[in-house]
Amino acid sequence: MLRVEMIDVVLPEARLEHAAALMQMHHDRKRVFVDRLQWSLPSPGSWLEVDDFDNEHAVYLLARSKLGHHQGSVRLLPTTGRHMLGSLFSSLCAGEVPVDEEIWEVSRLVTSPPQVAGTSILKLHRLLALALLEFALLNGIRRYTLVAEPHRVPALLAVGWVVRPLGLPTRCMGQELQALEILVDQQSFEALRTRTRVAGSVLQYSGRTRNAA
């Protein structure tokens, strides 16, 4: 049974406080993206998956169990700085890559294989989706961008996001990929709150819980 006690917002200045959970996150990313999905990522011989975008601007949302174990996470980057879509996958966009203070990028959504399985994965994805919308509304973010395989779009819609394509599916780096954007508004947030049956804030900032506006 999935029992997520908190979703921590790990800002760059708070990484030391969350070092153990972040280490588990990078380990789970290696097991999922490199070992299971066979992505060609720069982590040969390592038990962690870390890339150039795990930089000083990255923010992480970490879902943890009651005992503090990593269960799922996602990485966020402001598009005004270096990010995956703008730096590696700009050709996926039909027009210009969306860049604005109100647009952030979502990447490296992962769940912990030994701890989360079956229907619990969808529940966790919905909780992280809710956390992403709450974080956006708290920080003036109006859109998220991301790069995903086209066959994963129904799963993104299933968690309750409003998703729009930024370009057609394209063969890139040996994979079929598509640039997408997620629209953020209060209506989507409230609808996802209803679906997940979560009334209060799901985010915790260094031991403090903040309520969405």
N, C-alpha and C positions, 0 to 999 in steps of 0.2 A: 504494500500500500504506500502511495506517495504521501509523505508528510513533510512539506516544506515549511519551516518555521519562519523564514525571513528571506528577503531578497536584498542583499547588500549592494549599495551603490559604492563602487570602489573608484574614487577620484584619484588622480595621479599622486596627490600628496598623502593619500591614505594607504598606499600599497603595502608598506611595511607592516601595518596593522593586520592586513589580510594575507600575509605572505604564504601561510600554509594552504589556504583555500585556493589562492592563485596558482600555487605549484600543482595542486590536484587538477585544476582546470587545464593547465598546459599539458599535463599527463593524459587527461581524457581526450583532449584535442588530438594528441599524437595517436592514441588508440583508435579514434574514430576516423579522422581524416586521412592519416597516413597508413595505418595498419589495416583498417577495414575497407575504407573507400578507395585506397590506393592512389590518393592524390599525389601529384609530383610536387612536394613541398621541400624546402631546404632544411630537413631535419634528419638526414641519414645518420644512423648509429646513435641517435639521441633518444632518450625516453620522454622528451618534452617536445611540443610543437610551438615554436616561437618564431615570429617573422618580423620584418622591418616595420610593420604597422602596430606592433605592440610597443609603441613609443611613449614619449612623455606627455602626449595629448590624449591617449586612449583612456576611455572610461569603461569599466566592466560592471555588468549586472550579474550578481552571483546568487543563485538559488542554492540554499544549503539545508541539510537535515537538522534535526534537533541536536544531534551530536556535532554539528558543524561540518559534515562532509559535503563536498561539492556534488550537486545533483544536476545542475545545468547552468549555463551562462551564455552571455552574448557580449560582443565588443562594440563600442560606439566610438566614432571619430568625427570631429567637425570637418565639414567639406572645405572649409576655408584653408585647411592645411593639407598635407599629403595624406591621401587615402586611396583605397584599392581601385575604386571605379575611375577616379581621375588619373591615377598613375599607371595602372596596368590594363584597364579594360575600357578606356574611353571610346574605342571603336564600336562598342556595343550600343552606344547611344545614337539615335537617329539625328539628334541635334547636338547642341553643346552639353557638356557634362554639367548637371545642376550644381552650382556652388553658391552658397549663401550662409550667413550666420544662422538662419532659421532652418537650414538643411544639414542633417547629420547622416553618416553612413552606419549601417548595421552589418556586422560580419561575424563569422566564427560562432554561430549559434550551435551549441553542442549540449548533449545530455550525457550523463555518466552511465555507460553500458551496464555495469553490474548492479546498479542501484535503481535504475528507472527502466521499466519495460512495459509492453502492452499498452493498455488504455492510459496508464500513468504518464506516458510520453506526451499524449495529447493534452492532458491536464496541465503538465508542466509547461508545455509550449504556450498554452493559453495564459498561464500565470506570468510567464516572461513577456508575452505580448502585452498583457495589461501593464506590467512594469515599464515596458518601453513607452507606452502611451502616457502613463503617469509622469515618467521622467521628462518626456517631451513637453507636456503641458506645464510642468514646473519650470522649465528652462527656455520657454519661448521657441521650441522647435515645431515647425509646421509640416515638415516632410522628412522621411527617412529614405535613403537610397540603398540599394543592395544589388549584388550579383548572385544569381541562382540558376540552377538547372531548370529548364522550362517545366519538366514534369513535377517539380516541387511547388509550383504555383498553387495548385488546389490545396495543398497542405497549409500554405500561407493564408489562403482565404478561409480555410476551416478554423483557424484560430481566432478569426474575427477582424482581421486587418482589411482595410480598403486598399487594394493593390492595383497599380497601373503600370503598363509597360513603358519603358523609355526607348525601346527599340525592338527589333525582331530577334528571335533566337538565332544565334550565330555560332559557328564552329570557331572556337578560340582556345589556344593552348591545349589542343587535343580533346576538348570537351564541348558539348553543346551548352551554351550559356546565354543568359538574358539579363539585361539591366532593367531593374524595376524600381518603383518608388511606392512608399506607403504614406498615405495621407493621414494626418493627425488632426482630430477635432474633438470637441467635447462630446458630441453625439456618439462617435465611435467608442470613445472611452466609457461612456455610461452604458452603451449596449454590451460591451465586453464585461463590464462589472456585473451586469445582470446575468450574463451567460456563465460567468465563473462563480457567481454568488459570493462576491467579495465586496463588502460595503466600504471598508476603510482603506487606508493607504497600505500598499504592499512593499513600499520602499523603506529601507533603513540606511541612514547615513551615519556611519561610525558610532553606532549605538543609539542614535536618535531617530525616531520615526517622524517623517514629515507627511502632512496631509496635502493632497492635491487641491488645487484651486477649484 
